[in-house]
Amino acid sequence: MDIITAITIREALDVLYEWRHPVLVLVFSCVAVAVAGVGIFAVLVTALVQSYGLPPEKHPHGASAMFVLGSGGHTTELLGIISQLNFGLYPTRTYVSFSGDTLSTVRALQLEREKSVPQVTTLELPRARTVGQSYFTSIFTSAVCGFECVFAVAKVRPDIVVCNGPGSCVLVCFAALLLRATRIKLTRLVYVESIARVNSLSLTGRILISVVDRFIVQWPALAEQYKDKGVEYFGILA
């Protein structure tokens, strides 16, 4: 920076300090906050990208798992997959459901009783958007859901998050990614696409395919279509 430029900036700041117009103060404050926000976002994204190259954490006593239950068919599919797991590998299990869906929690606890002595945690989070809700009001409900997801994931700090939709699970995954970016917990994400998606991915799948650690589909057509994305195919899982 040359002397003329430095003098010009100093004079401009002196004028602003003497004038102190409320509108200018507000504008400069907003710009400063925006610049700081972009800087923090850039740092978090960089740290998140680097986290994918870190080796997985070792769990000699088993890993903690968080299962995000949708509702209806999503819950049925995910519980069918969970029932095939070796619970000894995941001694600490947390089931997440969303407001208005008590049946998913009941079914998860029933599965636990059938498989082992229930030693699990259940969490009910606010729903990001209800059926028929306007897109405008869903902005605010999604924000509330997002904050609750961050608090829930930060409290549990799972080693792995497993989900298969619907949309609310995206916020849980983003909360886990925030923990990864800040190195609070290197949570791994696994997304299982619904068996109903034969030829195309769901909206949730399209959002998460580039950020989860493992993306599993249940039909060969999808596996072929997205093989360059690193998707995995093991046939029908449940």
C-alpha angles and dihedrals in degrees: 000000000000125000094256093054092047092051091047093052092045092051091048091051091048091052092049091048092051094043098038094182109191093227093052091047089052093048094049091046091052092048091050092050091047092050091048090048093051090048093051091046091051092050092049093048091049091049090047093052090049091050091067089066095053118103116254117265116256118240110192091172097042133277130273114239132199116201116197110210120205116190136266111352094008091058092046092053096045094046088050089056093044091052089064094054125103101245089200088072091053106039092162112059131174125189118203122199132167133241115287093025106095091143092071091056091047091051092047092053090047089055090049092053090051094048103038146326102308110250098158142123124230124200129188115202129187114267117252094218134358125215110279095012115142117254091236096057090041088067090068097040090049090052091053091047090049093054091047090050091053092050092046095049092043090052097047097033094196122200090220136019118204122191142154102191163240113175099273091068088067090071091050089052092048089051089053090049089054089056089050093050091051091043091236089127132353094222115181119220126217122184122190113197115226119264087235090070103085105153105011139032124252119247089256090052093050090052096048103036093091098045108040122089095227126023115190127192127188103212128066093225091062092044090055094043095052101030090120088061092060097248118168129223126197100158124254108343102195 
